[in-house]
Amino acid sequence: MSVTTKDVAYIAELARLRFSDEEMLTMTSELNNILHYVDKLNEVDTEGVEPLSSIHDQINVLRDDVELPALSPADVLHNAPDKQDRFFRVPKVIG
């Protein structure tokens, strides 16, 4: 399969792109090179090779979700830069 300049012009129109004549020839050549490479990949014998959903053998790389005791309000506010009573104090953002 190969791509012609007419095909590239059609694809460019769909993508709302404009190419000069020189760019059109370059794009045609590059798309043909890509398709040639894909054809080479199709020649590879993949008989007996299982499809992969991931390159890793690990099933779940996330840690277990463990419930911990809640922090007290005093502990939470201990390092707050600005606080008022039992609340964080933040700059006003709504006029």
Secondary structure as the mmCIF struct_conf table of DSSP 4:
data_model
#
loop_
_struct_conf.conf_type_id
_struct_conf.id
_struct_conf.beg_label_comp_id
_struct_conf.beg_label_asym_id
_struct_conf.beg_label_seq_id
_struct_conf.end_label_comp_id
_struct_conf.end_label_asym_id
_struct_conf.end_label_seq_id
HELX_RH_AL_P HELX_RH_AL_P1 THR A 5 LEU A 14
TURN_TY1_P TURN_TY1_P1 ALA A 15 ARG A 16
HELX_RH_AL_P HELX_RH_AL_P2 ASP A 21 ASN A 42
TURN_TY1_P TURN_TY1_P2 GLU A 43 GLU A 43
BEND BEND1 VAL A 44 VAL A 44
TURN_TY1_P TURN_TY1_P3 GLU A 47 GLY A 48
HELX_LH_PP_P HELX_LH_PP_P1 VAL A 49 PRO A 51
BEND BEND2 SER A 53 SER A 53
BEND BEND3 ILE A 55 HIS A 56
BEND BEND4 ILE A 59 ILE A 59
BEND BEND5 LEU A 62 LEU A 62
HELX_LH_PP_P HELX_LH_PP_P2 ARG A 63 ASP A 64
HELX_LH_PP_P HELX_LH_PP_P3 PRO A 69 SER A 72
HELX_RH_AL_P HELX_RH_AL_P3 PRO A 73 LEU A 77
TURN_TY1_P TURN_TY1_P4 HIS A 78 ASN A 79
BEND BEND6 PRO A 81 ASP A 82
STRN STRN1 LYS A 83 GLN A 84
TURN_TY1_P TURN_TY1_P5 ASP A 85 ARG A 86
STRN STRN2 PHE A 87 PHE A 88
#
